């Protein structure tokens, strides 16, 4: 079976069925695939073209990215089953560049999740430290950025039946003393509560630093706005910009 190295599965808190994209709790490491369900025209075109060739990200901004194999493996590439907790981390030196999710009202108004990672450019260097941020509680709206100028390199979540919602944590990595600037927020993902969610960062000069979320007590679902920033190519003394 062909493996895609751009996403790495780390750990599922509860055992579940093994397959081409989902692994069991006993398999704490291995490849997992970013499986795309057809959605908007842009996303459909992207996922139709990418499987046909081995794509080089090429020289972007003077930085070389390694060649990556992309392929659509269907609809079973999730890091969790409904109502299950999960912990996901990008491989060392990579950050989250895409988030995919589908909602199920009948399965506890919960979502299944999948992520894609990409290596950071050579100019950013290697991560100097990584950590889990504080927990964002279930049933509440919240706003959080990685502390210490960190970049998002993973997610951790637990589901709570009592509130039909999840708590969330970011896994963050700091790159020396590089500082964020020119930050902005994406539009809401999904556009409406209960819809499928596909967020892909097309601009590789920007990195995810956190998110703000709203929670609907009626729909028992969340909308996300992701915080995206550029990073300096030199060290600076500012923190939490």
C-alpha positions as CSV (number, residue, x, y, z in Angstrom):
1,X,0.0,0.0,0.0
2,X,1.3,3.5,-0.9
3,X,1.9,5.8,2.1
4,X,1.6,9.5,2.2
5,X,4.3,10.9,4.5
6,X,2.9,14.4,4.8
7,X,0.5,13.4,7.6
8,X,1.6,11.3,10.6
9,X,-0.8,9.6,13.0
10,X,0.3,9.8,16.6
11,X,-2.2,8.4,19.1
12,X,-5.9,7.6,19.6
13,X,-7.1,7.3,23.2
14,X,-9.6,4.6,22.5
15,X,-9.1,1.6,20.1
16,X,-11.0,1.5,16.9
17,X,-11.1,-0.3,13.6
18,X,-7.8,-0.4,11.6
19,X,-7.9,0.5,8.0
20,X,-6.1,2.2,5.1
21,X,-6.4,5.6,6.9
22,X,-7.4,4.9,10.5
23,X,-5.1,3.0,12.9
24,X,-5.7,1.3,16.2
25,X,-4.7,2.4,19.6
26,X,-1.9,-0.2,19.7
27,X,-0.3,1.5,16.7
28,X,0.9,4.7,18.2
29,X,2.8,5.9,15.2
30,X,2.4,5.5,11.4
31,X,1.2,7.2,8.3
32,X,-2.3,8.6,8.0
33,X,-3.8,10.1,4.9
34,X,-5.6,13.3,4.3
35,X,-8.7,12.0,2.6
36,X,-10.7,14.6,0.7
37,X,-14.4,14.6,0.2
38,X,-15.5,16.6,-2.9
39,X,-16.7,20.0,-1.8
40,X,-16.3,23.4,-3.4
41,X,-15.1,23.8,-7.0
42,X,-11.6,24.9,-5.8
43,X,-11.2,21.9,-3.5
44,X,-12.6,19.5,-6.1
45,X,-10.1,20.8,-8.7
46,X,-7.2,20.6,-6.2
47,X,-7.9,17.0,-5.2
48,X,-8.5,15.9,-8.8
49,X,-5.2,17.2,-10.1
50,X,-2.9,16.4,-7.2
51,X,-3.3,12.6,-7.3
52,X,-2.2,12.5,-10.9
53,X,1.4,13.5,-10.3
54,X,4.1,13.5,-7.8
55,X,4.2,17.2,-7.0
56,X,7.1,19.3,-5.9
57,X,6.3,22.3,-3.8
58,X,9.3,23.8,-5.5
59,X,11.2,26.9,-4.6
60,X,8.7,29.2,-2.8
61,X,10.2,32.4,-1.5
62,X,13.7,31.0,-2.1
63,X,13.1,27.9,0.1
64,X,13.0,24.4,-1.2
65,X,10.4,21.9,0.0
66,X,10.8,18.2,-0.4
67,X,8.9,16.3,-3.0
68,X,5.6,14.9,-1.7
69,X,3.2,12.3,-3.0
70,X,-0.5,13.3,-2.8
71,X,-3.4,10.9,-3.3
72,X,-7.1,10.8,-2.6
73,X,-7.8,7.7,-0.5
74,X,-11.5,8.0,0.1
75,X,-13.5,9.0,3.1
76,X,-12.0,7.0,6.0
77,X,-9.0,9.1,6.8
78,X,-10.0,10.4,10.2
79,X,-7.9,10.7,13.3
80,X,-10.9,9.9,15.5
81,X,-14.3,8.2,15.5
82,X,-17.3,10.2,16.8
83,X,-17.3,10.7,20.6
84,X,-13.7,9.6,20.8
85,X,-10.8,11.6,22.1
86,X,-7.6,12.0,20.0
87,X,-4.1,13.5,20.1
88,X,-2.5,14.5,16.8
89,X,1.0,15.9,16.2
90,X,2.8,16.8,13.0
91,X,6.2,15.2,12.4
92,X,9.1,17.1,13.8
93,X,9.8,20.3,11.9
94,X,6.3,20.5,10.3
95,X,3.2,22.6,11.0
96,X,-0.5,22.2,10.4
97,X,-1.6,23.7,7.0
98,X,-5.0,22.1,6.5
99,X,-8.0,21.0,8.6
100,X,-10.9,18.8,7.5
101,X,-14.0,17.8,9.4
102,X,-17.5,16.3,9.0
103,X,-20.4,16.7,11.4
104,X,-22.9,14.1,12.6
105,X,-26.0,15.1,14.4
106,X,-27.0,11.5,15.2
107,X,-23.5,10.7,16.6
108,X,-23.8,13.1,19.6
109,X,-23.5,16.3,17.4
110,X,-19.8,15.5,17.1
111,X,-17.2,15.8,14.4
112,X,-14.6,13.6,12.8
113,X,-11.3,15.4,12.1
114,X,-8.3,15.1,9.9
115,X,-5.2,17.3,9.4
116,X,-2.4,17.9,7.0
117,X,1.1,19.1,7.8
118,X,4.0,20.6,5.8
119,X,7.7,21.2,6.5
120,X,8.7,24.7,7.5
121,X,11.2,26.5,5.2
122,X,14.9,26.1,5.9
123,X,15.1,29.8,6.9
124,X,12.9,29.2,9.9
125,X,15.3,26.5,11.2
126,X,14.4,23.6,13.5
127,X,11.9,23.8,16.4
128,X,13.7,24.7,19.6
129,X,10.8,23.7,21.9
130,X,7.3,22.3,21.7
131,X,4.5,22.1,24.3
132,X,0.7,21.6,24.8
133,X,-1.2,24.8,25.5
134,X,-3.8,25.2,28.2
135,X,-7.2,23.4,27.7
136,X,-10.1,25.3,26.1
137,X,-13.2,24.0,27.9
138,X,-16.2,22.3,26.2
139,X,-19.4,24.3,25.8
140,X,-17.6,27.7,25.8
141,X,-16.5,30.1,23.2
142,X,-12.7,30.7,23.3
143,X,-9.8,32.5,21.7
144,X,-6.2,31.2,21.9
145,X,-2.8,31.7,20.3
146,X,0.3,29.7,20.8
147,X,2.3,31.3,23.6
148,X,6.0,32.2,23.1
149,X,5.5,33.0,19.4
150,X,4.8,29.3,18.7
151,X,3.2,27.8,15.6
152,X,0.4,25.2,15.7
153,X,1.8,21.7,15.1
154,X,-1.0,19.5,16.5
155,X,-4.4,19.2,18.2
156,X,-5.7,17.3,21.1
157,X,-9.4,16.9,22.0
158,X,-11.8,15.1,24.3
159,X,-15.5,14.7,23.8
160,X,-18.1,15.3,26.6
161,X,-21.5,13.7,26.3
162,X,-22.9,16.0,29.0
163,X,-22.5,19.1,26.8
164,X,-22.3,17.5,23.3
165,X,-19.0,19.3,22.7
166,X,-15.3,18.9,22.9
167,X,-12.4,20.5,24.8
168,X,-9.4,21.5,22.8
169,X,-5.6,22.0,23.1
170,X,-3.1,23.2,20.6
171,X,0.3,21.6,20.3
172,X,2.7,24.4,19.6
173,X,6.4,24.7,18.5
174,X,8.7,27.6,18.8
175,X,11.4,28.3,16.2
176,X,14.3,30.0,17.9
177,X,13.3,33.7,18.6
178,X,11.4,34.2,15.4
179,X,8.4,36.6,15.7
180,X,5.0,36.6,14.0
181,X,3.8,39.7,12.1
182,X,1.1,40.6,9.5
183,X,-1.4,38.4,11.3
184,X,-5.0,37.9,10.1
185,X,-8.0,35.7,10.7
186,X,-9.6,33.4,8.2
187,X,-13.3,33.4,7.5
188,X,-15.5,31.0,9.5
189,X,-15.0,27.3,9.1
190,X,-17.5,25.8,8.4
191,X,-19.5,28.6,6.8
192,X,-22.6,27.4,8.7
193,X,-23.0,25.1,11.8
194,X,-23.4,21.5,10.9
195,X,-21.6,21.7,7.5
196,X,-18.5,20.0,6.3
197,X,-15.3,21.9,6.9
198,X,-12.2,22.2,4.6
199,X,-9.6,24.7,5.5
200,X,-6.4,24.7,3.4
201,X,-3.6,27.3,3.7
202,X,-2.7,28.1,0.1
203,X,-0.1,30.8,1.1
204,X,3.0,29.0,2.5
205,X,4.4,32.3,3.8
206,X,1.7,32.2,6.5
207,X,1.5,29.9,9.5
208,X,-1.3,28.9,11.9
209,X,-0.8,30.4,15.3
210,X,-4.2,29.6,16.9
211,X,-7.9,30.1,16.5
212,X,-11.1,31.7,17.9
213,X,-14.3,29.6,18.0
214,X,-18.0,30.3,18.6
215,X,-20.3,27.6,19.9
216,X,-24.0,27.2,19.1
217,X,-26.0,25.9,22.1
218,X,-28.8,25.0,19.6
219,X,-26.7,23.2,16.9
220,X,-24.1,22.0,19.4
221,X,-21.4,22.8,16.9
222,X,-18.5,25.2,16.5
223,X,-17.3,27.6,13.9
224,X,-13.6,28.3,13.7
225,X,-11.5,31.3,12.6
226,X,-7.8,30.4,12.3
227,X,-5.1,33.0,13.1
228,X,-2.5,33.1,10.4
229,X,0.8,35.0,10.6
230,X,4.0,35.5,8.8
231,X,7.3,34.9,10.7
232,X,10.4,37.0,10.7
233,X,13.6,35.5,9.1
234,X,15.6,37.0,12.0
235,X,15.5,36.7,15.8
236,X,13.6,39.3,17.8
237,X,12.8,39.9,21.5
238,X,9.0,40.3,21.2
239,X,6.7,37.6,22.5
240,X,3.0,36.8,21.9
241,X,2.6,39.3,19.1
